[in-house]
Amino acid sequence: MEIKIVEEKGNRLEFEIDENTGFLNALKKELLNDDNVKVATYFVKHPLVGKPKMIVEADDPRKALNAAANRLKKLNDKFAEEVKKEIK
């Protein structure tokens, strides 16, 4: 996964990410669970052209993004454990 910072000004971070919208939707939802995040959204100019861009506005957008990614990782790990238990 490749992340490229497009713009960072004050409490706003915009980055381009080489990932599908399913992942971005999960990240957006997790970011919005954080009370310090004011805006979390993404857009794709066209599905066949370019990479999706995500915008995060928060007290500390880098910290919020890192925390959301860690929460998603824990959730994914828990899901993987449950699948392994059920499918032996």
Contact map, one row per residue, 1 for C-alpha under 8 A:
1110000000000000111000000000000000000000000000000000000000000000000000000000000000000000
1111000000000000111000000000000000000000000000000000000000000000000000000000000000000000
1111100000000011110000000000000000000000000000000000000000000000000000000000000000000000
0111110000000011100000000000000000000000000000000000000000000000000000000000000000000000
0011111100001111000000000000000000000000000000000000000000000000000000000000000000000000
0001111100001111000000000000000000000000000000000000000000000000000000000000000000000000
0000111110011110000000000000000000000000000000000000000000000000000000000000000000000000
0000111111111100000000000000000000000000000000000000000000000000000000000000000000000000
0000001111111000000000000000000000000000000000000000000000000000000000000000000000000000
0000000111110000000000000000000000000000000000000000000000000000000000000000000000000000
0000000111111000000000000000000000000000000000000000000011111000000000000000000000000000
0000001111111100000000000000000000000000000000000000001111001000000000000000000000000000
0000111110111110000000000000000000000000000000000000001110001100000000000000000000000000
0000111100011111000000000000000000000000000000000000111100000000000000000000000000000000
0011111000001111100000000000000000000000000000000000111000000000000000000000000000000000
0011110000000111110000000000000000000000000000000011110000000000000000000000000000000000
1111000000000011111000000000000000000000000000000011110000000000000000000000000000000000
1110000000000001111100000000000000000000000000000011000000000000000000000000000000000000
1100000000000000111110110000000000000000000000000011000000000000000000000000000000000000
0000000000000000011111110000000000000000000000000001000000000000000000000000000000000000
0000000000000000001111111000000000000000000000000001000000000000000000000000000000000000
0000000000000000000111111100000000000000000000000000000000000000000000000000000000000000
0000000000000000001111111110000000000000000000000000000000000000000000000000000000000000
0000000000000000001111111111000000000000010000000000010000000000000000000000000000000000
0000000000000000000011111111100000000000000000000000000000000000000000000000000000000000
0000000000000000000001111111110000000000000000000000000000000000000000010000000000000000
0000000000000000000000111111111000000000000000000000000000000000000110010000000000000000
0000000000000000000000011111111100000001110000000000000000000000000000000000000000000000
0000000000000000000000001111111110000000000000000000000000000000000000000000000000000000
0000000000000000000000000111111111000000000000000000000000000000000100110000000000000000
0000000000000000000000000011111111001001000000000000000000000001100100000000000000000000
0000000000000000000000000001111111101111000000000000000000000000000000000000000000000000
0000000000000000000000000000111111101000000000000000000000000000000000000000000000000000
0000000000000000000000000000011111111000000000000000000000000001000000000000000000000000
0000000000000000000000000000000111111100000000000000000000000000000000000000000000000000
0000000000000000000000000000000001111100000000000000000001110001000000000000000000000000
0000000000000000000000000000001111111111000000000000000111101001000000000000000000000000
0000000000000000000000000000000100111111000000000000000111000000000000000000000000000000
0000000000000000000000000000000100001111100000000000001111000000000000000000000000000000
0000000000000000000000000001001100001111110000000000011110000000000000000000000000000000
0000000000000000000000000001000000000011111000000000011100000000000000000000000000000000
0000000000000000000000010001000000000001111100000001111000000000000000000000000000000000
0000000000000000000000000000000000000000111110000001110000000000000000000000000000000000
0000000000000000000000000000000000000000011111100111100000000000000000000000000000000000
0000000000000000000000000000000000000000001111101101000000000000000000000000000000000000
0000000000000000000000000000000000000000000111111100000000000000000000000000000000000000
0000000000000000000000000000000000000000000111111100000000000000000000000000000000000000
0000000000000000000000000000000000000000000001111100000000000000000000000000000000000000
0000000000000000000000000000000000000000000011111110000000000000000000000000000000000000
0000000000000000000000000000000000000000000111111111000000000000000000000000000000000000
0000000000000001111000000000000000000000000100001111100000000000000000000000000000000000
0000000000000001111110000000000000000000011110000111110000000000000000000000000000000000
0000000000000111100000000000000000000000011100000011111000000000000000000000000000000000
0000000000000111100000010000000000000001111000000001111100000000000000000000000000000000
0000000000011110000000000000000000000011110000000000111110000000000000000000000000000000
0000000000011100000000000000000000001111100000000000011111001000100000000000000000000000
0000000000111000000000000000000000001111000000000000001111111000000000000000000000000000
0000000000110000000000000000000000011110000000000000000111111001000000000000000000000000
0000000000100000000000000000000000011000000000000000000011111000000000000000000000000000
0000000000100000000000000000000000010000000000000000000011111111000000000000000000000000
0000000000111000000000000000000000001000000000000000000111111111100000000000000000000000
0000000000001000000000000000000000000000000000000000000000011111110000000000000000000000
0000000000000000000000000000000000000000000000000000000000011111111000000000000000000000
0000000000000000000000000000001001011000000000000000000001011111111100000000000000000000
0000000000000000000000000000001000000000000000000000000100001111111110000000000000000000
0000000000000000000000000000000000000000000000000000000000000111111111000000000000000000
0000000000000000000000000000000000000000000000000000000000000011111111100000000000000000
0000000000000000000000000010011000000000000000000000000000000001111111110000000000000000
0000000000000000000000000010000000000000000000000000000000000000111111111000000000000000
0000000000000000000000000000000000000000000000000000000000000000011111111100000000000000
0000000000000000000000000000010000000000000000000000000000000000001111111110000000000000
0000000000000000000000000110010000000000000000000000000000000000000111111111000000000000
0000000000000000000000000000000000000000000000000000000000000000000011111111100000000000
0000000000000000000000000000000000000000000000000000000000000000000001111111110000000000
0000000000000000000000000000000000000000000000000000000000000000000000111111111000000000
0000000000000000000000000000000000000000000000000000000000000000000000011111111100000000
0000000000000000000000000000000000000000000000000000000000000000000000001111111110000000
0000000000000000000000000000000000000000000000000000000000000000000000000111111111000000
0000000000000000000000000000000000000000000000000000000000000000000000000011111111100000
0000000000000000000000000000000000000000000000000000000000000000000000000001111111110000
0000000000000000000000000000000000000000000000000000000000000000000000000000111111111000
0000000000000000000000000000000000000000000000000000000000000000000000000000011111111100
0000000000000000000000000000000000000000000000000000000000000000000000000000001111111110
0000000000000000000000000000000000000000000000000000000000000000000000000000000111111111
0000000000000000000000000000000000000000000000000000000000000000000000000000000011111111
0000000000000000000000000000000000000000000000000000000000000000000000000000000001111111
0000000000000000000000000000000000000000000000000000000000000000000000000000000000111111
0000000000000000000000000000000000000000000000000000000000000000000000000000000000011111
